[in-house]
Amino acid sequence: MHPVKPENSKSERVRRRRRKALQKILASTIILTIAIGVIAFVSTSEFLKELIENRGRFPFNSDIQSSFEDYSLSATPVPDLESRAIIGFAGDIIMHDSLIEGGLRNDGTYNYNYIFDKIKDTISGMDFTIANYEGVLYGAPYSGWPDFNAPDVIAYSIANAGFNMVATANNAAYGKGMGGLTRTPGIFRGQGIKVIGTRATPQEAVFETADINGIKFAFSAYTYETEGTEEQRALNAIPLHPNAHPLIDSFNPYREERFIQDKIDITDRVRQMKDSGAEVIVFIMHWGDTYSSYSNYWQQELAQLLADEGADIIFGSHPNVIQEISVIRSPKSGKNTLVYYSAGNFVSNMTLDPNDSRSKGKVEDGILARVEIERNSDGLINITKGEYISTYTFKDDSSGKRKHVIIPAKNALNDPEVYGISGFTKPVEESYTRTIEFLKPYSGIREGVLIGEYKN
């Protein structure tokens, strides 16, 4: 056997040492990788646990939270469905001759801001407010009853007061024929006010929608017709031109066959409003018997129809006096419908006459309806409050020209000087008392809705 050469023996030892070193490095790398993986797994598990416990909110500081939200591709944000909206409704705005003249200034222009100055803060306390404008804006010459054609500037004053929408479907909508009917909506829209009930062309939308604090509302307005004939519809006993009917939403409760079809059309309207994605359906109804404090049978029939079809809120106008407030529970829709059958007059020149067998002084009493709607975390809509604010139209003759000023009655009685009724509190107190006493039987919890005077 030949002896191994020393240089070969030395080379072999070097190779063995290298192999052992490489094996140690590889083993250490594997161990380190496993350790890192375990630590990462544990950390991720703890992170996910915290993330779940915090309902998707990042459990560390706000900077990391923001970064995580901005750059994460996998996280889906959960929408916050909870919301609340307060909407209001004022009754009839009727521009009698003395109201028109009261806004005439020395330079021949008109201004009606003063009418709403004392009620403006009350209106601004709501998220969205609607009024019934009973009349037209046809241009000069102006006139009160029976045409109720006021200067265009009243639209500016209504907008300036804080109103977001007007209903123009009423028995005075055709006082100036097709011209007044078609011109009026554009004047209001020019002031940024939404209009429901009438339109200038058949192509315009028949209802309006509004996003109020993230809740989608849809609004429609209808008016009753007078009897007319079998062939022709009528408003205020004025026969409607055939082209007028598609421009005004109306129904005839005095002709049975026509009323049946009108109710079908109203049902279709509710479905259209639902199809728009609206969560809350609101109808403004110009209906009822003048000077009657109680709803009639066809008001109640229409209210039940709207409730059955899923309308949420009904605001009523026309009787010139306040009518009852109720909540209809519909077995068909499974919903509650809040109904203000009539909010009375918001502003007019109708006067107190306790001896009048029809009005008994109540034409000076009005309410501003205040409705609170809530959407819970499951996305369900509930009407929680159906409140009212008593209003009174103060007729100020001190300047030699009558000025009509709408005041919140309770606030005015608490501070007569601020509201300009010092020495004139008695009729305001009488009006306030009539309103509170009349609505007292309808107050309280009704089908889960709190009905009563708003306590500000």
C-alpha positions in Angstrom: 0.0 0.0 0.0 1.4 3.3 -1.1 1.6 6.1 1.4 -0.8 9.1 0.9 0.9 12.2 -0.3 0.8 15.0 2.4 -0.7 17.6 0.0 -3.7 15.4 -0.9 -4.4 14.7 2.8 -4.4 18.4 3.6 -6.8 19.2 0.7 -9.3 16.6 1.9 -9.3 18.0 5.4 -10.1 21.5 4.0 -13.0 20.1 1.9 -14.5 18.3 5.0 -14.3 21.5 7.0 -16.1 23.5 4.3 -18.8 20.9 4.0 -19.4 21.1 7.8 -19.5 24.9 7.7 -22.0 24.9 4.8 -24.2 22.4 6.7 -24.2 24.6 9.8 -25.1 27.7 7.8 -27.9 25.8 6.0 -29.2 24.4 9.3 -29.1 27.9 10.9 -30.9 29.4 7.9 -33.7 26.8 8.0 -34.1 27.3 11.8 -34.2 31.1 11.4 -36.7 30.9 8.5 -39.0 28.6 10.6 -38.7 31.0 13.6 -39.6 34.0 11.5 -42.6 32.2 10.0 -43.8 31.2 13.5 -43.4 34.8 14.8 -45.2 36.2 11.7 -48.1 33.7 12.1 -48.6 34.5 15.8 -48.4 38.3 15.1 -50.8 38.1 12.2 -53.2 36.0 14.3 -53.1 38.5 17.1 -53.6 41.4 14.6 -56.5 39.7 12.9 -58.0 39.0 16.3 -57.7 42.7 17.3 -59.0 43.8 13.9 -62.1 41.6 14.3 -62.7 42.8 17.8 -62.4 46.4 16.7 -64.9 45.8 13.8 -62.5 46.5 11.1 -60.9 49.5 12.7 -57.1 49.4 12.8 -56.0 48.7 16.4 -52.9 50.9 16.4 -52.3 54.6 15.9 -54.2 56.8 13.6 -51.3 57.3 11.1 -51.0 53.6 10.5 -54.8 53.4 10.4 -54.9 56.0 7.6 -52.1 54.3 5.7 -53.8 51.0 6.1 -57.1 52.3 4.8 -55.4 54.1 1.9 -53.3 51.2 0.6 -55.0 48.0 1.6 -56.4 46.3 -1.4 -58.3 43.5 0.4 -60.3 45.4 3.0 -63.9 46.3 2.1 -65.2 49.3 4.2 -68.5 48.7 6.1 -70.9 51.6 5.4 -72.3 53.5 8.4 -76.0 53.1 7.8 -77.2 55.0 10.9 -78.6 58.4 10.1 -81.3 60.9 11.0 -83.3 63.5 9.1 -85.8 66.1 10.1 -88.2 67.4 7.5 -90.9 70.1 7.9 -94.1 71.1 6.1 -95.9 74.4 6.2 -99.5 74.8 5.0 -101.0 77.3 2.6 -99.2 80.4 1.5 -102.0 82.4 0.0 -101.2 85.8 -1.5 -104.3 87.9 -1.0 -104.4 91.4 -2.3 -103.3 92.9 1.0 -100.3 90.6 1.1 -99.3 91.6 -2.4 -99.7 95.3 -1.6 -97.8 95.0 1.7 -94.6 94.2 -0.1 -94.8 97.1 -2.5 -91.9 99.6 -1.9 -91.7 103.3 -2.9 -89.5 102.5 -5.9 -92.2 100.2 -7.4 -90.5 97.0 -6.5 -91.7 94.3 -4.2 -90.1 92.5 -1.2 -91.6 89.9 1.0 -88.7 88.8 3.3 -90.4 90.4 6.3 -93.2 87.8 6.1 -90.9 85.0 7.1 -88.3 86.9 9.2 -89.7 85.7 12.6 -90.1 82.1 11.5 -86.9 81.8 9.6 -84.8 80.4 12.5 -87.5 77.8 13.2 -87.4 76.7 9.6 -83.5 76.5 9.6 -83.7 74.1 12.5 -84.8 71.4 10.1 -82.9 69.6 7.4 -85.5 70.0 4.6 -88.8 72.0 4.5 -91.7 72.1 2.1 -94.6 74.6 1.7 -97.8 74.6 -0.3 -97.8 77.6 -2.6 -101.4 78.3 -3.4 -101.3 80.4 -6.5 -99.4 81.2 -9.7 -96.5 83.4 -10.8 -97.8 84.7 -14.2 -96.4 88.2 -14.2 -98.1 91.7 -13.9 -100.8 92.7 -13.4 -101.0 91.1 -9.9 -104.1 90.0 -8.1 -105.3 88.2 -5.1 -108.5 86.2 -4.9 -109.6 84.3 -7.0 -106.5 84.2 -9.3 -103.8 84.5 -6.6 -101.1 85.8 -9.0 -98.3 87.3 -7.1 -95.0 89.0 -8.0 -92.1 86.6 -8.8 -90.1 87.9 -5.9 -92.2 85.9 -3.5 -90.3 82.9 -4.8 -87.0 84.5 -3.7 -88.5 85.3 -0.2 -89.6 81.7 0.2 -86.2 80.4 -0.7 -84.6 83.0 1.5 -86.7 81.8 4.4 -85.1 78.4 4.1 -87.7 76.4 2.2 -86.3 73.7 -0.1 -89.4 72.7 -2.0 -92.9 73.9 -2.8 -96.0 72.0 -3.8 -97.9 73.8 -6.6 -100.7 71.3 -7.2 -103.7 73.0 -5.7 -107.1 74.5 -6.7 -105.4 77.8 -7.5 -102.9 76.4 -10.0 -105.0 77.2 -13.0 -106.2 80.7 -12.1 -104.3 82.2 -15.0 -104.8 79.3 -17.4 -102.0 77.5 -19.2 -99.7 80.5 -18.9 -99.7 80.6 -15.1 -99.6 76.8 -14.8 -96.5 76.4 -17.0 -94.6 79.5 -15.9 -94.8 79.1 -12.2 -92.5 76.0 -11.7 -89.6 77.7 -13.6 -89.7 80.8 -11.4 -89.4 78.7 -8.2 -86.6 76.5 -9.7 -84.8 79.7 -10.7 -84.5 80.3 -6.9 -83.1 76.8 -6.3 -86.4 75.5 -5.0 -87.6 72.0 -6.0 -91.2 71.9 -7.4 -93.7 69.1 -7.2 -97.3 68.8 -8.5 -97.1 70.9 -11.7 -94.7 71.2 -14.6 -94.1 73.2 -17.7 -94.0 70.2 -20.2 -95.1 66.6 -20.1 -91.4 65.6 -20.4 -90.5 67.0 -16.9 -90.1 64.7 -14.0 -93.4 63.9 -12.2 -91.8 63.6 -8.8 -88.6 64.9 -7.0 -86.0 63.2 -5.0 -83.6 64.5 -2.3 -80.7 63.1 -0.4 -81.2 64.3 3.2 -78.3 63.3 5.5 -77.7 60.2 3.4 -81.3 59.1 3.3 -83.0 59.2 -0.1 -86.5 60.7 -0.1 -89.0 61.0 -3.0 -91.8 63.6 -3.0 -95.1 63.9 -5.0 -98.0 66.4 -4.7 -101.6 66.0 -5.8 -104.7 68.2 -5.7 -108.4 67.5 -5.7 -110.4 68.6 -8.7 -113.9 70.1 -8.7 -116.6 68.1 -10.3 -116.2 69.1 -14.0 -118.0 67.0 -16.6 -117.7 63.5 -17.9 -115.6 64.9 -20.8 -113.6 67.6 -19.1 -111.7 68.0 -15.8 -111.9 71.3 -13.8 -110.0 73.1 -11.0 -112.0 75.7 -9.0 -114.8 75.1 -11.5 -112.6 76.3 -14.3 -112.5 73.7 -17.2 -109.0 72.5 -17.9 -107.6 72.6 -21.4 -106.9 69.1 -22.6 -103.2 69.9 -22.6 -103.3 71.0 -19.0 -104.1 67.6 -17.4 -100.7 66.0 -18.1 -99.1 69.0 -16.4 -100.8 68.8 -13.1 -101.2 65.9 -10.7 -104.9 65.7 -9.7 -107.7 63.4 -8.8 -111.5 63.8 -8.9 -113.3 62.4 -5.8 -116.7 63.5 -7.1 -116.9 61.2 -10.2 -116.7 57.5 -9.3 -115.2 56.1 -12.5 -112.7 58.8 -12.8 -111.7 58.5 -9.1 -111.1 54.8 -9.6 -108.6 55.5 -12.4 -107.0 58.3 -10.5 -106.4 56.0 -7.6 -104.7 53.5 -10.0 -102.5 56.3 -11.3 -101.6 57.4 -7.7 -100.7 53.7 -6.9 -98.4 53.6 -10.0 -96.8 56.9 -8.8 -95.8 55.3 -5.5 -94.3 52.4 -7.4 -92.3 54.7 -9.6 -91.0 56.5 -6.5 -89.9 53.2 -4.9 -88.2 52.1 -8.1 -86.1 55.3 -8.0 -84.4 53.8 -4.9 -86.2 56.1 -2.4 -86.2 55.0 1.2 -88.8 57.4 2.3 -92.0 58.2 0.3 -93.7 61.6 0.9 -97.0 62.9 -0.5 -98.4 66.4 -0.3 -102.1 66.2 -0.7 -104.3 69.3 -1.4 -107.7 67.9 -0.2 -110.6 68.1 2.2 -113.5 70.4 2.9 -112.9 74.1 3.5 -113.1 75.2 7.1 -113.7 71.6 8.4 -111.5 70.6 11.3 -111.9 66.9 10.5 -110.9 64.8 7.4 -113.7 63.5 5.2 -114.2 60.0 3.9 -112.2 60.4 0.6 -109.3 61.9 2.4 -109.2 58.9 4.7 -109.7 56.6 1.7 -106.7 58.1 -0.1 -104.6 58.1 3.0 -105.3 54.4 3.5 -104.5 53.7 -0.2 -101.2 55.5 0.1 -100.4 53.7 3.4 -101.2 50.3 1.8 -98.9 51.1 -1.1 -96.0 52.0 1.2 -96.0 55.8 1.5 -94.3 56.9 4.8 -95.6 60.5 5.3 -98.6 62.5 4.1 -98.8 66.2 4.5 -102.2 67.8 3.8 -103.4 71.3 2.9 -106.4 73.2 1.6 -109.1 73.3 4.4 -107.6 76.6 5.7 -107.8 75.1 9.2 -105.9 72.5 11.1 -107.1 68.9 10.9 -106.1 65.8 12.9 -102.8 64.0 13.0 -102.8 60.2 12.8 -100.6 57.2 12.2 -102.0 54.5 9.9 -100.7 50.9 10.4 -101.2 49.1 7.1 -101.4 45.3 7.3 -100.7 45.2 3.5 -97.4 47.2 3.6 -96.5 46.3 7.2 -95.5 49.9 7.7 -96.7 53.0 9.6 -97.8 56.1 7.7 -97.8 59.4 9.4 -100.6 61.7 8.3 -101.1 65.4 8.9 -104.5 65.8 7.3 -104.2 69.6 7.2 -101.6 72.1 8.5 -103.9 75.0 8.1 -102.9 78.4 6.7 -99.3 79.4 7.0 -99.9 82.9 5.8 -103.0 84.6 4.4 -105.3 87.6 5.1 -108.1 85.4 6.4 -109.2 87.0 9.7 -110.5 85.9 13.1 -114.3 85.7 13.3 -115.5 83.5 16.1 -119.1 84.1 14.9 -118.4 82.6 11.5 -120.1 79.3 11.6 -117.6 77.9 9.1 -114.2 78.9 10.4 -114.9 79.9 14.0 -111.7 81.9 14.0 -109.5 78.9 13.2 -108.3 80.2 9.9 -105.6 82.2 11.7 -104.2 79.0 13.3 -101.5 77.0 11.6 -98.8 74.5 12.3 -95.4 73.8 11.0 -95.1 70.1 10.9 -91.8 68.6 12.1 -91.0 64.9 11.4 -88.0 63.0 12.5 -86.9 60.0 10.5 -84.2 57.6 11.6 -82.3 54.8 9.8 -80.7 52.2 12.0 -77.5 50.2 11.6 -79.5 47.5 9.7 -80.7 50.1 7.2 -84.3 50.0 8.4 -86.3 53.3 8.3 -88.4 54.4 11.2 -90.5 57.5 11.8 -89.8 58.3 15.4 -91.5 61.7 15.9 -94.4 63.6 14.3 -94.3 67.0 16.0 -95.8 70.4 15.3 -95.0 74.0 16.0 -98.0 76.3 16.4 -97.9 79.4 14.1 -99.9 82.6 13.8 -100.1 85.3 11.1 -99.7 88.6 12.9 -101.2 91.4 10.8 -99.3 94.6 11.6 -101.1 97.8 10.6 -98.8 100.2 12.5 -97.2 101.6 9.4 -100.4 102.4 7.6 -99.9 99.5 5.3 -100.7 96.0 6.5 -97.7 93.7 6.9 -98.3 90.0 7.5 -95.7 88.3 9.7 -95.6 84.6 10.5 -94.6 84.0 14.1 -94.1 80.8 16.2 -96.8 81.3 18.7 -95.3 79.8 21.8 -91.9 81.6 21.3 -93.7 84.9 20.6 -95.7 84.6 23.8 -92.5 84.0 25.8 -90.9 87.0 24.3 -93.5 89.4 22.8 -91.1 92.3 22.3 -88.7 90.3 20.2 -91.5 89.0 18.0 -93.2 92.4 17.7 -96.5 91.5 19.4 -96.3 93.7 22.5 -99.8 94.7 23.3 -101.2 92.1 20.9 -100.6 88.9 22.9 -104.3 88.0 23.5 -105.2 86.8 20.0 -101.9 85.0 19.7 -102.5 83.2 23.0 -106.1 82.3 22.0 -104.8 80.9 18.7 -102.1 78.9 20.5 -104.6 77.5 23.0 -107.0 76.5 20.2 -104.2 74.6 18.4 -102.9 72.8 21.5 -106.4 71.8 22.7 -107.5 70.6 19.3 -104.4 68.4 18.7 -104.2 67.1 22.3 -106.4 64.0 21.6 -104.1 63.0 18.8 -100.9 63.4 20.9 -98.9 60.6 22.6 -97.3 57.4 21.3 -99.2 56.2 18.2 -97.9 53.0 16.7 -94.4 53.8 18.0 -94.4 57.4 16.8 -94.3 60.2 19.3 -97.0 62.8 18.3 -97.0 66.2 20.0 -95.9 69.7 20.3 -92.2 70.3 19.5 -90.3 71.3 22.7 -87.4 73.4 21.6 
